[in-house]
Amino acid sequence: MAKNLLITEKPSVAMEFAKVLKCGGNRRDGYIESENWVITWCVGHLVTMSYPDKYDENLKFWRLDTLPFMPKEYKYEVIPNVEKQFNTVKNLLLREDVGCIYVATDSGREGEYIYRLVENQIGLKDKQRKRVWIDSQTEEEIKRGIDQAKDLAEYDSLCNSAYLRAKEDYLIGINFSRLLSIIYGRRMAKDMGEDKISISVGRVMTCVLGMVVQREREIRNFEKIPYYKIVGTFGEETSSFTAEWKVTENSKMWESPKLYNESGFRKEEEAKEFILSLKDKKATITEVKKSKTKENAPLLFNLAEIQNEATKRFKIKPDQTLEIIQNLYEKKLVTYPRTDARVLSTAVAKVISKNLNGLAKGFQDEEIQGYIQKMVNEKYSTDLVKTKYVNDSKITDHYAIIPTGQGFENYEGLPDLQKQMYKVIVKRFLSIFYPPAEYSKISVTIEVENPDEEGWGNDKKEQFSASGKVCEKLGYLEITKNDSKNKETKQEIQNEKTNNEETNQEKKENEKKEEQSDNVNNLEILKKLKKGENIGILNYETKTSETSPPSRYNSGSMILAMENAGKLIEEEELREQIKGAGIGTSATRAEIMKKLERIGYISINTKTQIITPTVKGEKIYDVVYQSMPDMLNPKLTASWEKGLDMVSKKEIKPDEFMEKLGTYINSKFDKLVIKR
């Protein structure tokens, strides 16, 4: 009787499949075998692309006359330190008693690539192969994945995309790293006081380096410009509020060169002169607007969003976040982590009560149980199908990261940080079932007469505005209001010389809190005002403001910047074309930053996660900017990623992609070699 062979990406995942399949057979060296099943695993990548010297020993040496290197047939080899497991997998795949092969590597492009490399290296033929595609490692989902496994050939376009991504990174990395090192390496080594320097270039990492350096130079070259606002205090001594002046067409200062912007003067003395012109003038309320607004809970987490959130809350790197979420996934607590979607599919939304019921029965956390109990008591709807949290068109491989409602037998054994991360995911999930937060807002416009200096009429008027806003009903904010951001102390932040923007951020947050407090007070006073009534003027004063530099990226905001890189592209047509593509993928972005730090091009502060370029990184940037500046532009990187996506969707053929890549590389070489 033929046996089924199932291959996972990791040993721990194989153990979960073995439990579900009741594979209680013997544990062997590198696999598990029972009467009907054989289960084995990769350990990440078992096979990799060969370096150029495997094609020709002379290619070990970096010479201009051997470039560009673009083989017609690509060579692959087994990674030495995992050769034993490769041979185990190979022998199992070739066993005569193995009938059907179930591919259960991670459900994504990279997981597909990991298995296909093994299969191609072995030269496997004439075996039935099925693809297991799952969104979580719960027993129910694993059974569904096996029962509904499709023929592996249905994933050939995804496989093509995976191979092309690897070839593209390989060709761009090897060719341009060698070319730029040959042309600029010696000069750069001399500038750096080193014996020799090799210049590493990558399709995604060079673009990310460019984003970091450009931001740093914006900050470095930024000159703060002070300007002066006018603030009026209106009302009575016992009941007053402040309002800010803003220029309008009816203002005496309309289009005046004395203004820095619509609400501020260039010079303080000119602002004070303007205040004098308002002395003893009448103020009238010309508009009172009252409104109520609602704010729904944010969308669910995808990998980029949870990485950014974890950086803010826990000051950890994106690769650490991915490792944690991957572990939660393998412990059956959350769904598949490497996803770009922030919504659920219609099919999942229809059975979402399973996840909620699982949390209610199994997650012994007092805070979470309180939120769930309120949902029950208040009879909050769990029908999400027609909400913004469900959108099939925005899901490619996997839906958003949510708790499975299972795996709680593994929860207590988790490290504290992983427990906290799990609660973050649970709370975001529960918040989408809560009603929106509701706010009351009131805006008041005041006009102050300000006739021209000759006094020939009262046609000129100055406008002041005030507003108040207060949250009347917390709604979903009840779940998030007590979230801690785990900030450092002020002293720790001040001791970090490179992280002034952290201090600025703290200052902005304190100002925001003060503003919120003023809003609550203002609201009660503003509610009593009526359109057309005159109002007392207690005081005018100047308020100093200044322009602010952009903030440095931290490791979390960089992940989001990479995901949304299309927004940085100026051409509207191309920006729309690559919308959602970004640079890199959810599975690779954290690794890109890790590599840039490892090779010494960027530095990531361990306490704040703020990213700054190193001296070496800036010099590399200058070399690339001088020689091939489009490598620094998200436009190029994101468009290549879009091309890979088109291959996976069968919109273009792999040969077409490779032809365009070859043309690009050759054209760059022609220009650079001639320029040299």
C-alpha positions in Angstrom: 0.0 0.0 0.0 1.4 3.4 -1.0 2.1 6.0 1.7 1.6 9.7 1.7 4.7 11.9 2.3 4.1 15.3 3.8 6.9 18.0 3.9 6.9 21.0 6.1 9.3 23.9 6.4 10.2 23.4 10.0 10.4 20.4 12.4 8.0 22.1 14.9 5.4 22.4 12.2 5.9 18.8 11.2 5.1 17.8 14.8 1.7 19.7 14.6 0.8 17.9 11.4 1.8 14.6 13.0 -0.6 15.2 15.9 -3.5 16.0 13.6 -2.8 13.0 11.4 -2.4 10.8 14.5 0.9 9.8 13.1 1.9 7.9 16.2 4.6 6.0 14.4 8.3 5.9 15.1 10.4 9.1 15.2 13.3 8.5 12.9 16.4 10.6 12.1 14.8 13.5 10.2 11.3 12.2 9.8 8.3 10.4 11.4 6.7 7.4 9.9 3.4 5.6 10.5 1.3 3.1 8.7 -0.1 5.6 6.2 2.0 8.7 6.5 5.7 9.8 6.4 6.3 13.3 7.6 9.5 15.1 7.1 10.7 18.7 7.1 13.1 21.2 5.6 15.0 23.5 8.0 14.4 26.7 6.1 16.4 26.6 2.8 18.1 23.4 1.9 19.2 24.5 -1.6 20.7 27.8 -2.8 21.9 29.4 -6.0 25.6 28.7 -6.8 28.1 31.6 -6.9 29.7 32.5 -10.3 32.9 30.5 -9.6 30.9 27.3 -9.7 30.3 28.1 -13.4 33.9 29.0 -14.0 36.7 29.2 -11.5 38.0 32.4 -13.2 34.8 34.1 -12.1 36.0 34.0 -8.5 38.1 37.0 -9.3 36.3 40.3 -9.8 37.2 41.7 -13.2 35.4 44.0 -15.6 35.9 41.8 -18.6 33.8 39.0 -17.0 30.8 41.3 -16.4 27.8 41.3 -16.7 27.4 37.7 -15.5 24.1 36.4 -16.8 24.1 32.6 -17.2 21.7 30.9 -19.6 21.2 28.0 -17.2 21.3 28.6 -13.4 23.2 26.3 -11.1 22.0 25.3 -7.6 23.6 23.5 -4.8 22.8 21.9 -1.4 23.7 24.1 1.5 26.6 22.3 3.3 25.4 22.6 6.9 21.9 21.1 6.1 23.1 18.4 3.7 22.1 15.6 6.0 18.5 16.7 6.1 18.5 17.3 2.4 19.6 13.7 1.8 16.8 12.5 4.2 14.2 14.4 2.3 15.7 13.2 -1.0 15.6 9.6 0.0 11.9 9.9 1.1 10.8 11.7 -2.0 12.4 8.9 -4.1 11.0 6.0 -2.1 9.0 3.6 -4.2 6.3 3.2 -1.6 5.6 6.9 -1.5 2.6 7.6 -3.7 1.4 11.1 -3.1 3.5 14.0 -1.8 1.8 16.8 0.2 3.8 20.0 0.2 3.1 21.9 3.4 5.9 24.4 3.5 4.7 27.9 4.5 1.8 29.2 2.4 3.6 31.9 0.5 6.1 32.6 -2.3 9.1 31.8 -0.2 7.6 28.6 1.2 6.9 27.5 -2.4 10.5 28.3 -3.4 12.0 26.3 -0.5 10.2 23.1 -1.6 10.6 23.6 -5.4 14.4 24.0 -5.0 14.6 20.6 -3.3 12.4 18.9 -5.9 14.3 20.4 -8.8 17.7 19.5 -7.2 16.6 15.9 -6.9 15.0 15.8 -10.4 11.8 14.3 -9.1 9.4 13.0 -11.7 6.2 11.0 -12.0 4.9 11.5 -8.5 1.6 13.0 -7.5 2.1 16.2 -5.7 -0.5 18.3 -3.8 -0.2 21.7 -2.1 -1.4 22.2 1.4 -2.4 25.9 1.9 -3.4 26.9 5.4 -4.0 30.1 7.4 -3.3 28.7 10.8 -2.0 25.6 12.5 -5.2 24.6 14.3 -6.4 21.1 14.0 -9.4 22.1 12.0 -7.4 24.2 9.5 -4.7 21.5 9.0 -7.4 18.9 8.3 -9.1 21.3 5.8 -5.7 22.1 4.2 -5.0 18.4 3.6 -8.6 17.5 2.5 -8.7 20.4 0.1 -5.1 20.2 -1.2 -4.8 21.2 -4.8 -2.5 19.8 -7.5 0.9 21.4 -7.0 0.9 22.5 -10.7 -1.8 25.1 -9.8 0.9 27.0 -7.9 3.4 27.0 -10.8 3.0 30.7 -11.5 3.8 31.4 -7.8 6.8 29.2 -8.2 7.9 31.1 -11.3 7.6 34.3 -9.4 9.7 32.9 -6.6 12.5 31.8 -9.0 12.5 35.1 -10.8 12.7 37.0 -7.5 15.8 35.0 -6.6 17.4 35.4 -10.0 16.7 39.1 -10.0 18.3 39.6 -6.6 21.2 37.4 -7.6 21.9 39.2 -10.9 21.6 42.7 -9.6 23.5 41.9 -6.4 26.4 40.1 -8.0 26.8 42.3 -11.2 26.4 45.7 -9.7 28.3 44.9 -6.4 31.2 43.8 -8.5 31.0 46.6 -11.0 30.8 49.4 -8.5 33.5 47.8 -6.3 35.8 47.6 -9.3 35.2 51.2 -10.3 34.9 52.9 -7.0 36.2 50.5 -4.3 39.8 51.7 -4.2 38.9 55.3 -4.0 36.4 54.7 -1.3 38.8 52.5 0.7 41.3 55.4 0.6 38.7 57.8 1.9 37.7 55.4 4.7 41.3 54.6 5.6 40.9 50.9 4.9 42.9 48.5 2.8 40.0 47.5 0.5 36.2 47.9 0.4 33.6 45.9 -1.5 30.4 47.7 -2.3 27.2 45.7 -1.6 24.3 46.6 -3.8 20.8 45.0 -3.7 17.5 45.5 -5.4 15.7 46.4 -2.2 18.4 47.1 0.4 20.0 49.9 -1.7 16.7 51.6 -2.0 16.1 51.3 1.8 19.6 52.7 2.4 18.7 55.6 0.1 15.5 56.3 2.2 17.6 56.4 5.4 20.4 58.6 4.1 18.0 61.0 2.4 16.0 61.4 5.6 19.2 61.9 7.6 20.4 64.7 5.3 17.0 66.4 5.3 17.3 66.6 9.1 21.0 67.6 9.0 20.4 70.4 6.5 17.1 71.6 8.1 17.1 75.1 9.4 14.4 75.9 12.0 12.4 79.0 11.1 10.6 80.7 13.9 7.3 82.5 13.2 4.8 84.2 15.4 1.1 83.4 15.9 -1.6 85.7 17.3 -3.7 84.3 20.1 -6.7 86.1 21.6 -8.4 85.4 24.9 -12.1 86.1 24.7 -15.1 86.0 27.1 -15.1 87.0 30.7 -12.5 86.7 33.5 -14.4 83.7 35.0 -15.3 82.1 31.7 -12.7 82.6 28.9 -11.3 80.7 26.0 -8.5 81.2 23.5 -8.7 81.5 19.8 -6.0 81.7 17.1 -5.9 84.3 14.3 -5.7 83.2 10.7 -5.5 85.5 7.6 -8.5 85.7 5.3 -9.3 87.8 2.2 -11.0 90.3 4.4 -7.9 90.7 6.6 -5.8 93.8 6.5 -2.8 91.4 6.2 -4.1 89.5 3.2 -1.1 88.7 0.9 1.2 90.7 3.1 5.0 90.0 2.8 5.1 90.3 6.6 3.4 86.8 6.9 5.4 83.6 7.1 2.3 81.5 6.5 -1.5 82.0 6.9 -1.4 82.1 10.7 2.0 83.5 11.5 4.3 86.6 11.1 7.9 86.5 10.1 9.0 88.9 12.9 7.7 89.2 16.4 7.7 93.0 16.4 5.4 93.0 13.3 3.1 90.6 15.1 3.0 92.9 18.1 2.3 95.9 15.8 -0.6 94.0 14.4 -1.9 93.3 17.9 -1.9 97.1 18.6 -4.1 97.7 15.6 -6.7 95.5 17.2 -6.9 97.4 20.5 -10.4 98.5 21.5 -12.0 96.9 18.5 -15.3 95.1 18.7 -15.4 91.3 18.4 -18.5 89.4 17.1 -19.2 85.7 16.9 -20.0 85.0 13.3 -20.3 81.3 13.2 -21.0 78.4 15.7 -20.8 74.9 14.3 -21.8 71.9 16.4 -21.2 68.4 15.1 -21.0 64.8 16.3 -18.5 62.4 14.7 -17.8 58.7 14.9 -14.5 56.9 14.7 -14.4 53.1 14.0 -11.7 50.8 15.2 -8.6 50.6 12.9 -8.3 47.7 10.5 -6.7 44.5 11.7 -3.0 43.8 11.8 -1.0 42.7 8.8 2.7 41.9 9.4 3.9 45.4 8.7 1.4 47.0 11.0 2.2 44.7 13.9 5.9 45.2 13.4 5.4 48.9 13.6 3.2 48.6 16.6 5.8 46.4 18.4 8.6 48.8 17.7 6.6 51.6 19.3 5.4 49.6 22.3 8.3 47.3 23.0 11.2 48.9 21.2 12.1 45.7 19.3 13.2 45.1 15.8 10.9 43.9 13.0 12.8 40.6 12.7 12.2 40.0 16.4 8.5 40.7 16.0 8.3 38.3 13.0 10.0 35.6 15.1 7.5 36.1 17.9 4.4 36.1 15.7 5.8 33.1 13.9 6.1 31.3 17.2 2.5 32.3 18.2 1.5 30.9 14.8 3.3 27.6 15.4 1.7 27.4 18.8 -1.7 27.6 17.1 -2.5 30.9 18.8 -2.7 33.2 15.8 -3.2 32.9 12.0 -0.4 33.1 9.4 1.9 36.0 10.0 3.4 36.8 6.6 0.4 38.6 5.2 -0.1 42.0 3.6 -3.9 42.0 4.2 -5.6 44.0 7.0 -9.0 42.5 6.4 -10.8 39.2 6.6 -12.3 37.1 3.8 -16.1 36.7 3.6 -15.7 33.0 4.3 -13.7 33.6 7.5 -16.1 36.4 8.6 -19.1 34.1 8.4 -17.5 31.7 11.0 -15.7 34.3 13.1 -17.8 33.3 16.1 -15.6 30.2 16.4 -12.6 32.5 17.2 -14.6 34.5 19.6 -16.0 31.5 21.4 -12.5 30.0 21.6 -11.2 33.2 23.3 -14.2 33.3 25.7 -13.8 29.7 26.8 -10.0 29.3 26.7 -8.1 32.5 27.3 -7.9 33.0 31.1 -7.1 36.7 31.1 -9.3 38.9 33.3 -9.0 42.0 31.1 -9.8 40.2 27.9 -12.7 38.3 29.5 -14.1 41.6 30.7 -14.2 42.9 27.1 -15.8 39.7 25.9 -18.4 39.7 28.6 -19.3 43.3 27.7 -19.8 42.2 24.1 -22.2 39.5 25.4 -24.1 41.8 27.8 -24.5 44.7 25.3 -25.3 42.2 22.5 -22.7 43.6 20.1 -23.1 42.3 16.6 -20.5 39.8 15.4 -21.7 40.0 11.8 -18.7 41.6 10.0 -19.6 40.7 6.4 -20.7 44.2 5.3 -18.1 46.1 7.3 -14.8 47.6 6.2 -13.1 44.7 8.0 -14.1 42.2 5.3 -12.9 42.7 1.7 -12.1 39.7 -0.5 -10.5 41.9 -3.2 -7.8 43.1 -0.7 -6.6 39.5 0.1 -4.0 37.7 -2.0 -2.6 34.7 -0.2 -3.8 35.2 3.4 -6.1 37.4 5.5 -5.2 39.6 8.5 -3.5 38.3 11.6 -6.1 37.3 14.2 -6.3 35.0 17.2 -7.4 31.5 16.3 -9.2 31.0 19.6 -7.1 27.9 20.1 -3.7 26.9 21.4 -4.1 28.1 25.0 -2.4 25.0 26.3 0.8 26.7 24.9 0.1 30.1 26.3 1.4 29.8 29.9 4.8 28.6 28.7 5.4 31.7 26.5 7.9 34.3 27.5 6.3 37.5 28.9 6.9 39.6 25.7 5.2 37.0 23.6 2.2 37.0 25.9 2.0 40.8 25.6 2.2 40.6 21.8 -0.6 38.0 21.8 -2.8 40.4 23.8 -2.1 43.2 21.4 -3.4 41.1 18.6 -6.4 39.9 20.6 -7.3 43.5 21.6 -7.1 44.7 18.0 -9.3 41.8 17.0 -11.9 42.4 19.7 -12.0 46.2 19.0 -13.6 45.6 15.6 -16.7 44.2 17.2 -17.1 47.3 19.5 -19.1 50.3 18.5 -17.3 53.4 17.2 -16.0 56.1 19.5 -18.3 59.1 19.5 -17.2 62.7 19.7 -18.9 66.0 20.2 -17.2 68.9 18.5 -17.9 72.6 18.3 -16.2 75.3 16.2 -16.5 79.0 16.7 -15.5 81.8 14.4 -14.9 85.3 15.8 -14.4 88.4 13.7 -12.7 91.5 15.0 -13.1 94.9 13.2 -9.9 96.2 11.9 -10.4 99.2 9.6 -7.6 100.6 7.5 -5.3 103.2 9.1 -7.1 106.1 7.5 -10.3 104.9 9.2 -12.4 105.1 6.0 -14.6 102.2 6.7 -14.9 98.9 8.6 -14.6 96.6 5.7 -11.5 94.9 7.0 -12.0 92.1 9.6 -9.7 89.7 11.4 -10.8 86.2 12.0 -10.1 84.1 15.1 -11.1 80.4 15.5 -11.6 78.2 18.4 -12.8 74.6 18.8 -13.5 72.0 21.4 -13.8 68.3 21.1 -14.6 65.6 23.7 -15.2 61.9 23.5 -18.8 61.3 24.6 -18.7 57.5 24.2 -15.5 55.4 24.3 -16.8 52.6 22.1 -13.8 50.6 20.9 -11.4 53.0 22.7 -12.4 51.2 25.9 -10.2 48.3 24.8 -7.2 50.5 23.8 -7.3 53.3 26.3 -5.0 51.7 28.8 -2.4 50.5 26.3 1.2 51.3 27.4 3.8 52.4 25.0 6.6 51.3 27.2 8.5 54.6 26.8 11.9 55.2 28.3 12.4 57.8 31.0 13.1 61.4 30.0 16.7 61.0 31.2 17.3 57.9 29.1 16.0 59.7 26.0 18.1 62.8 26.7 21.2 60.7 27.0 20.8 59.5 23.4 22.5 62.2 21.3 21.3 60.8 18.0 17.7 60.7 19.0 16.5 64.3 19.4 13.3 63.5 17.5 12.3 61.2 20.4 12.4 64.2 22.7 10.5 66.2 20.1 8.0 63.4 19.9 7.5 63.4 23.6 7.1 67.2 23.5 4.5 66.8 20.8 2.6 64.2 22.8 2.6 66.4 25.9 1.3 69.3 23.9 -1.4 67.1 22.5 -2.4 66.1 26.0 -2.6 69.7 27.1 -4.6 70.5 23.9 -7.1 67.7 24.7 -7.5 69.0 28.2 -8.1 72.5 26.9 -10.6 71.1 24.4 -12.7 69.6 27.2 -12.7 72.9 29.0 -13.3 74.9 25.8 -16.3 72.7 24.8 -18.4 73.7 27.9 -17.7 77.4 27.3 -18.2 77.3 23.6 -21.5 75.5 23.9 -23.0 78.6 25.5 -22.0 81.0 22.7 -24.5 82.2 20.0 -24.0 83.5 16.5 -24.2 87.2 16.2 -23.5 88.1 19.8 -20.6 90.4 20.8 -17.9 89.0 23.0 -15.4 90.5 25.3 -11.7 90.7 24.5 -9.5 90.0 27.5 -6.0 89.9 25.8 -4.0 89.4 22.7 -0.5 87.9 22.7 2.1 86.4 20.4 2.8 82.7 20.4 6.2 81.5 19.1 6.2 78.5 16.7 8.9 77.0 14.5 9.1 74.7 11.6 10.1 71.1 12.5 12.4 68.7 10.6 11.1 65.3 9.6 11.6 62.5 12.1 14.1 59.8 11.6 12.7 56.4 10.7 12.6 53.8 13.4 12.7 50.1 12.5 8.9 49.9 12.7 8.1 53.0 10.6 10.6 51.9 8.0 8.7 48.7 7.5 5.6 50.8 6.9 7.5 53.1 4.6 8.7 50.1 2.6 5.2 48.7 2.4 3.8 52.1 1.2 6.8 53.1 -1.0 4.5 53.6 -3.9 3.3 56.8 -2.3 6.7 58.3 -2.7 6.5 58.1 -6.5 5.6 61.3 -8.2 4.1 60.0 -11.5 0.4 59.4 -10.7 -0.1 56.7 -13.3 2.9 54.6 -12.1 2.0 55.3 -8.5 -1.5 53.9 -9.1 -0.1 50.9 -11.1 2.1 49.7 -8.3 -0.3 50.7 -5.5 0.0 48.1 -2.7 3.2 46.6 -4.1 5.7 48.6 -2.1 9.3 47.4 -1.9 10.2 44.0 -0.6 7.6 41.7 0.8 6.1 41.1 4.2 8.4 38.1 4.5 11.7 39.9 3.5 11.5 43.5 4.8 12.8 42.8 8.3 15.7 40.7 6.9 16.7 43.6 4.6 17.1 46.0 7.5 19.0 43.3 9.5 21.4 42.9 6.6 22.0 46.6 6.2 22.9 46.8 9.9 25.0 43.6 9.7 27.2 45.0 6.8 27.6 48.3 8.6 25.5 50.6 6.3 23.0 51.6 9.0 22.9 51.7 12.8 19.7 50.9 14.8 19.6 52.2 18.3 18.8 49.3 20.7 16.8 51.4 23.1 14.8 53.6 20.7 15.0 51.6 17.4 15.9 54.9 15.6 17.8 54.3 12.3 20.7 56.4 11.2 23.2 55.8 8.4 26.8 55.1 9.1 29.7 57.0 7.5 30.2 54.0 5.3 26.5 53.8 4.4 26.5 57.5 3.3 29.6 56.9 1.1 27.9 53.9 -0.5 24.9 56.1 -1.1 27.0 58.7 -2.8 28.6 56.1 -5.0 25.2 54.7 -6.1 23.8 58.2 -6.5 26.7 59.2 -8.8 26.6 56.0 -10.9 23.0 54.6 -11.0 20.6 56.8 -9.0 17.5 54.9 -10.0 18.6 52.1 -7.7 17.8 54.5 -4.8 14.3 55.3 -6.1 11.3 53.3 -4.8 9.9 53.6 -8.3 12.3 51.1 -9.8 12.2 48.6 -6.9 8.5 48.7 -6.5 7.9 48.3 -10.3 10.1 45.1 -10.3 8.1 43.8 -7.4 4.9 44.6 -9.3 6.4 42.6 -12.2 6.9 39.5 -10.0 3.3 39.9 -8.8 2.1 39.9 -12.5 4.0 36.7 -13.1 2.4 35.0 -10.2 -1.0 36.2 -11.5 -0.1 34.9 -15.0 -0.5 38.4 -16.4 3.0 38.2 -18.0 5.3 35.3 -18.8 8.5 34.6 -17.0 10.6 35.0 -20.2 9.2 38.5 -20.6 10.3 39.4 -17.1 13.8 38.0 -17.6 14.1 39.8 -20.9 13.4 43.1 -19.3 15.8 42.4 -16.5 18.6 41.5 -18.9 18.0 44.7 -20.9 18.1 46.8 -17.8 21.4 45.3 -16.6 23.1 45.5 -20.0 22.0 49.2 -20.4 23.4 50.1 -17.0 26.7 48.4 -17.8 27.0 50.1 -21.1 26.5 53.6 -19.5 28.8 53.0 -16.5 31.7 51.4 -18.4 31.6 54.2 -21.0 31.4 56.8 -18.3 34.5 55.2 -16.6 
